[in-house]
Amino acid sequence: MSGASPVRVLCDEAELAVDAAVVSSTLGLGITPDVPSDPVATAREVLARGESCVLICTRTPSDADTVTLADLARAQGNTVVLGLLEPSSTVQVARDLGAVAVVGVRPALAAAALLPFRAHKPWLASARGLGRADRAQLRLSPGHRGAGRFTRQDGGLLAYESEAGEAARIGEPRDIAAALDAYRAAEHGERLSPAAVEGVDTAAVLDVIFGPARALSDPASKAALAYFDLPLPIEELCASASRAAAEAQRIGFPVRVALASPDLRIWEHPDLAVDGVDSATRTRDAFRQIMALASTRASEDRLLGVTVSAATQARALLRVKLAPMPAGLVRCELEFADPHGHASGDGVRTFLPRSREGIGRVLDGLRGRALLYPDDTERRVVVEEVGDVLMRLAAFVHAFREYVREVEISPLAVLIGGEVEVREACVVVGDAFERSMLREHG
């Protein structure tokens, strides 16, 4: 594209810079990649000056750096292209924030070559005139008026030509396809205001979480989260077999009986919970069995008893883990909590808050999403219910980010019909209270 200034390309290894220079020469980009001592810091400086940049890394940037780079680009109205050498959840996270993220040097340079044309939306360009193989690789729709077109060049390369006649070589079809996918995804990037829930009794929550750095028990964690109106089961903490049987009769059979302890988590010790208990006698037996097993794994003075709750039927079980991040964001890791889902690594990672459409795209990223919603009607319900829980959890983490290190829900049960239920929760408190008291008392 004539008259356009070469974009700044930053690499964290000399070998990457050499590879990028070779690709740049082939495409005629006129780029001389740099290898600064701190590529991320240099990228921040470039973006702060109002310039776009390309960052190609062997080492994946931290979540905090990814947030900072994406925020700077958004604030300045420019673009950051992030090129990683291996597939990583950071790619999708960066796209969720509006960055153009790809895997590989050549796709990163293809994205760089398309930067001057971003306003033309080349991901909507026409593929007319290209052969069947090129069209299949680019995965373009029939094309939209004003979006330009791709044409075949020598050496197996394709060029992009805008409606105004400006043209540039972009790369090989598969690299262009990866770059276009990244641009499409970045178009859906969101940066919403921090999540909040009105009317929360902040003092009451602080009373629950106050204390030294520790992981709260399931009952204590739920007591703190209850102020944010999360869908918690109706359950009772019982310290004796007779009390457990009485509460089970009051709640109505069948019930679920699970250990309550700050040291032993049900998701790590599934044999310390019994579902479908259908009588008072079996409730007492379940209490004794659970407490006997637990006493071999933790100190008895750390065993609070059991919780008794109504048994519900789940379609799928999710594990959700949240932690505070810079700029009012909350990192969210979401995966299937069943053994098969855990073994397959079927999970996604994003930042909250997200819109309902954004939550839907996140859930669609799970390979086992059919377990969550078999059809579009149930998808709407599940996205609404899961999205509401994630928003409330993000609001809790953001409101108490000074004190809370992370929150884990395992499982978040997706029930028949699409409703959800927080079955087990763990709020991890940092040392902020201790540090505050040390400052006050010298």
Backbone hydrogen bonds, N-H to C=O, Kabsch-Sander energy under -0.5 kcal/mol:
donor,donor_aa,acceptor,acceptor_aa,energy
4,A,1,M,-1.5
8,R,52,S,-0.9
10,L,54,V,-3.3
11,C,34,D,-2.6
12,D,56,I,-1.1
17,A,13,E,-1.6
18,V,14,A,-2.1
19,D,15,E,-2.3
20,A,16,L,-2.8
21,A,17,A,-2.3
22,V,18,V,-2.1
23,V,19,D,-2.1
24,S,20,A,-2.6
25,S,21,A,-2.3
26,T,22,V,-2.0
27,L,23,V,-2.1
28,G,24,S,-1.1
29,L,24,S,-2.4
34,D,9,V,-2.7
42,T,38,D,-2.3
43,A,39,P,-2.6
44,R,40,V,-2.1
45,E,41,A,-1.9
46,V,42,T,-2.5
47,L,43,A,-2.6
48,A,44,R,-2.4
49,R,45,E,-1.2
50,G,47,L,-1.8
51,E,46,V,-1.8
53,C,79,T,-1.7
54,V,8,R,-2.8
55,L,81,V,-3.2
56,I,10,L,-3.0
56,I,54,V,-0.5
57,C,55,L,-0.5
57,C,83,G,-2.7
60,T,58,T,-0.5
66,T,62,S,-2.4
67,V,63,D,-2.4
68,T,64,A,-2.2
69,L,65,D,-2.7
70,A,66,T,-2.3
71,D,67,V,-2.6
72,L,68,T,-2.4
73,A,69,L,-2.3
74,R,70,A,-2.3
75,A,71,D,-2.7
76,Q,72,L,-2.1
77,G,73,A,-0.9
77,G,74,R,-0.6
78,N,73,A,-2.2
81,V,53,C,-2.5
82,L,80,V,-0.6
82,L,100,V,-2.7
83,G,55,L,-3.2
83,G,81,V,-0.6
84,L,82,L,-0.6
84,L,102,V,-2.3
85,L,57,C,-0.8
91,V,88,S,-1.6
92,Q,88,S,-0.6
93,V,89,S,-2.2
94,A,90,T,-2.9
95,R,91,V,-2.0
96,D,92,Q,-2.6
97,L,93,V,-1.1
98,G,95,R,-1.7
99,A,94,A,-2.6
100,V,80,V,-2.2
101,A,99,A,-0.9
102,V,82,L,-2.6
104,G,84,L,-3.2
104,G,102,V,-0.5
108,A,104,G,-1.3
109,L,105,V,-2.3
110,A,106,R,-2.4
111,A,107,P,-2.4
112,A,108,A,-1.9
113,A,109,L,-2.5
114,L,110,A,-1.4
115,L,111,A,-0.7
115,L,112,A,-0.9
117,F,114,L,-1.7
118,R,115,L,-1.7
120,H,117,F,-2.0
121,K,118,R,-2.0
124,L,121,K,-2.3
125,A,122,P,-1.8
126,S,148,G,-2.5
130,L,127,A,-2.0
135,R,131,G,-2.4
136,A,132,R,-2.3
137,Q,133,A,-2.0
138,L,134,D,-2.4
139,R,135,R,-1.6
140,L,135,R,-0.7
144,H,124,L,-2.0
147,A,144,H,-2.1
149,R,161,E,-2.3
150,F,126,S,-2.0
151,T,159,A,-2.5
153,Q,157,L,-3.2
156,G,153,Q,-0.6
157,L,154,D,-1.1
158,L,171,G,-2.6
159,A,151,T,-2.9
160,Y,168,A,-2.7
161,E,149,R,-2.9
162,S,166,E,-3.1
165,G,162,S,-1.7
168,A,160,Y,-1.8
170,I,158,L,-2.8
171,G,158,L,-1.5
176,I,172,E,-2.5
177,A,173,P,-2.7
178,A,174,R,-1.7
179,A,175,D,-2.1
180,L,176,I,-3.0
181,D,177,A,-2.3
182,A,178,A,-1.8
183,Y,179,A,-2.2
184,R,180,L,-2.7
185,A,181,D,-2.5
186,A,182,A,-2.4
187,E,183,Y,-1.5
188,H,184,R,-0.6
188,H,185,A,-1.3
189,G,186,A,-1.7
190,E,96,D,-2.9
192,L,353,P,-0.5
200,V,197,V,-0.7
202,T,200,V,-1.5
205,V,201,D,-1.8
206,L,202,T,-2.4
207,D,203,A,-1.9
208,V,204,A,-1.3
209,I,205,V,-2.2
210,F,206,L,-1.9
214,R,429,V,-1.4
216,L,214,R,-0.6
216,L,427,V,-2.9
221,S,217,S,-3.0
222,K,218,D,-2.5
223,A,219,P,-1.9
224,A,220,A,-1.8
225,L,221,S,-2.4
226,A,222,K,-2.0
227,Y,224,A,-0.9
228,F,225,L,-2.1
229,D,226,A,-1.8
230,L,225,L,-0.7
232,L,230,L,-1.8
235,E,233,P,-0.8
236,E,308,V,-1.9
238,C,236,E,-0.5
238,C,306,V,-3.5
244,A,240,S,-2.1
245,A,241,A,-2.2
246,A,242,S,-2.2
247,E,243,R,-2.6
248,A,244,A,-2.2
249,Q,245,A,-2.0
250,R,246,A,-1.9
251,I,247,E,-2.8
252,G,248,A,-2.6
255,V,277,V,-2.3
256,R,309,S,-3.5
257,V,274,V,-2.7
258,A,307,T,-2.1
259,L,272,L,-2.3
260,A,305,G,-2.6
261,S,259,L,-0.5
265,R,263,D,-0.6
268,E,265,R,-1.1
269,H,265,R,-1.8
272,L,269,H,-2.2
273,A,270,P,-1.0
274,V,257,V,-3.1
277,V,255,V,-2.5
283,T,279,S,-1.7
284,R,280,A,-2.3
285,D,281,T,-2.3
286,A,282,R,-2.6
287,F,283,T,-2.4
288,R,284,R,-2.3
289,Q,285,D,-2.6
290,I,286,A,-2.7
291,M,287,F,-2.5
292,A,288,R,-2.1
293,L,289,Q,-2.3
294,A,290,I,-2.7
295,S,291,M,-2.0
296,T,292,A,-0.6
296,T,293,L,-1.1
297,R,294,A,-1.9
298,A,294,A,-1.4
302,R,299,S,-2.1
303,L,300,E,-1.5
304,L,260,A,-2.2
304,L,302,R,-0.7
305,G,260,A,-0.8
306,V,238,C,-2.6
307,T,258,A,-3.2
308,V,236,E,-2.3
309,S,256,R,-2.2
310,A,234,I,-0.9
311,A,254,P,-1.9
314,A,312,T,-0.6
315,R,414,V,-3.3
316,A,414,V,-1.6
318,L,412,L,-2.1
319,R,335,E,-3.6
320,V,409,I,-2.8
321,K,333,E,-2.5
322,L,407,V,-2.9
323,A,331,R,-1.7
325,M,329,L,-2.7
328,G,325,M,-0.5
329,L,326,P,-1.6
330,V,352,L,-1.9
331,R,323,A,-2.7
332,C,350,T,-3.1
333,E,321,K,-2.9
334,L,348,V,-2.7
335,E,319,R,-2.1
336,F,346,D,-1.7
337,A,317,L,-2.9
338,D,317,L,-0.6
342,H,338,D,-2.7
343,A,339,P,-2.5
344,S,340,H,-1.9
345,G,341,G,-0.6
345,G,342,H,-0.8
346,D,341,G,-2.0
347,G,345,G,-1.5
348,V,334,L,-3.0
350,T,332,C,-2.5
352,L,330,V,-2.9
359,I,355,S,-2.6
360,G,356,R,-2.3
361,R,357,E,-2.0
362,V,358,G,-2.1
363,L,359,I,-2.7
364,D,360,G,-2.2
365,G,361,R,-0.7
365,G,362,V,-1.1
366,L,363,L,-1.7
369,R,366,L,-1.4
371,L,368,G,-2.2
372,L,369,R,-1.1
373,Y,369,R,-2.1
379,R,375,D,-1.9
380,R,376,D,-1.9
381,V,377,T,-1.2
382,V,378,E,-2.7
383,V,379,R,-2.9
384,E,380,R,-1.9
385,E,381,V,-2.7
386,V,382,V,-3.2
387,G,383,V,-2.2
388,D,384,E,-1.9
389,V,385,E,-2.0
390,L,386,V,-2.7
391,M,387,G,-2.3
392,R,388,D,-2.1
393,L,389,V,-2.6
394,A,390,L,-2.6
395,A,391,M,-2.2
396,F,392,R,-2.0
397,V,393,L,-2.6
398,H,394,A,-2.7
399,A,395,A,-2.6
400,F,396,F,-1.7
401,R,398,H,-1.3
403,Y,400,F,-1.6
404,V,400,F,-3.1
405,R,428,V,-2.6
406,E,428,V,-1.2
407,V,322,L,-2.3
408,E,426,C,-2.5
409,I,320,V,-3.1
410,S,408,E,-0.5
410,S,424,E,-1.5
412,L,318,L,-3.1
413,A,411,P,-0.7
413,A,421,E,-2.7
414,V,316,A,-3.1
415,L,413,A,-0.8
415,L,419,E,-3.2
416,I,313,Q,-1.5
418,G,415,L,-2.7
421,E,413,A,-1.8
422,V,231,P,-2.8
423,R,411,P,-1.9
423,R,421,E,-1.0
424,E,411,P,-1.0
426,C,408,E,-2.2
428,V,406,E,-3.0
428,V,426,C,-0.6
429,V,214,R,-3.1
429,V,427,V,-0.6
430,G,403,Y,-3.3
435,R,431,D,-2.5
436,S,432,A,-2.3
437,M,433,F,-2.2
438,L,434,E,-2.2
439,R,435,R,-2.1
440,E,436,S,-2.0
441,H,437,M,-1.9
442,G,439,R,-0.9
